[in-house]
Amino acid sequence: MSDPAPPSHQLTVRVVKPGTPFRGKQGHVYTPAISGGSVGAKALHMQVLRLPPNEIGKAHKHESHETAIYIVSGRSAVWFGERLDHHAAASAGEFVYIPAGLPHLPYNPSPTEECVAVIARTDPNEQESVVLLPELDGAMRDSLRVLA
């Protein structure tokens, strides 16, 4: 005989199947998992990101929310800073931290290999804190396409 489900006001562990993939404001495809909507999270969401070869996102920031990323496979890179004048890259097995409010533009530098990453952010409603930065976007995206 199994235990009855706990009342909704009690704390409990939740197991969540991946949600339906969607294309976020940032231009990438995400598979949602943990969020305010899926489990009632108050300050966290977690999802899987898949970056196809040579994919370039959109310049953006997450107001008031930190981001942690674990690269499962492949390689990802990001331009960051107020003018996107700094650069970092991470490979499978490495973690990336992006402070709240920091402009960034992520991309997959590989012409052949997909990048898969797990993302956690201190925003339970993932897309609500995304602020696109089109004034930083155009020239940087054009430069990255030339390199690809």
N, C-alpha and C positions, 0 to 999 in steps of 0.2 A: 504494500500500500504506500503510495507516495504522499509526501507532505502537501498540504493545501498551499496554494499560492499565497504569499504574504500580502497583507493589505497594502495598497498603493502608497501609504504614508511611511511604511517601514523601508529601511535600507535593504538592498538585495543586490546580488551579482547578476549581471545581464550578459548573455552571449548574443552577439549580433552577426547576422550574415551580411556580407557586403551588399550595399545598395546598388541602384542603377547608375552606371557611369554618366557623368554630365560634363559639359564643357563650361569651365568657370570663366568669370570675367577676365582672368589673367591669360586666357587663351589655351589652357591645358585641359586635358581630360582627367577627371578625378573620380574615384570610386569611393563614395561616402561609407562611413561605418559608425563611429561613435560621435554623437552630437546632442544638442539640446532636443532636437526632434526625434532622434532614434531611441535615446535612453533617458532623456531628461537631464543631461549633463548641464551644469551651471557655469563652468568656466573652462571647458575643454572640448575639442573635437579632434578626431583622428580619421585619416583617410589614406588611400593609396593613390599615388600619382604615377602615370605612365607618360614618359616623354619619348616620342618617336625620334629616330635619327634626325639631326639638324633642326629639330623644333625650337622655335624662339617664342618666348612668352611676350607679355606686354609689361611695360614698366608700371610698377604699382607699389603700394605700401599697405600695411595693415595697421590702422590707427589703434593705438592702445593695446595691441596684442602681439605677444612673442610667438615665434615659430621655431620648432625643432624638426629636423629632417634626418632620417636615416636612409642612406643609399643602399638599397638591397642588391641591385645589379646595375652595371653600366657606369656612366660618369655624367655628372651634371656640373654646370658652371653658372656663375651669376656675376653680373655687373651690379655694383651697389654704391650708395652714397648720394649726397644731395644732387650731384651732377652725373651720377653713375660713372665716377672716375676711379673706382677701385674694383678689383676683380678677385674672385676666389673660385676654386674648383674642388670637387670631391668625387671620390671613387667608391665602389662597392665596399661596404664595411666601415665607412666613415660617417660621421655625424656633422650636421651643419646647424648653426644657431643664427637666427636673424632677429635682432632687437625690434621691439615695437616702434612703428613710425619710420623705419628706415627704408627709403626708396630702393628698389631692386628690380632687376630684369633677369630672370632665369632662362637658361637654354641648355640644349643637349648638343655638345660640340662634336659628337661622333657622327660621321656620315653613314655608319652601318649598324650601330648597336643601340637598341632601346635602353632607356634608363628607367628603372622602377624604384620608387622611393615611398617610404611611409612618412606622412606629415602629421604632426600634432601642433595644435595652436590653442592659445588661451582664449579663444572665441568659440562658444558653443554653437554659433550660427555662422559658420565658415565664411560665406560670401558677404555678409553684412558689413564687415570691417574693411573690405577691399576697396581701396581708393586708386583708380587708374590715374596715371600721370602721362597723358598724351604729349605734354610739352617735352618730356624726356624720351619718349618712345621712338619717334620717327627716325632720327639720325642714327641712333644706336642700332635699331633693328635693321636698317639698311646696311650698316657696317658689318653686322654679323652675317647677313645674307651673302655678302661679298666673300667672307671667309669660308662659308660653308661649301 
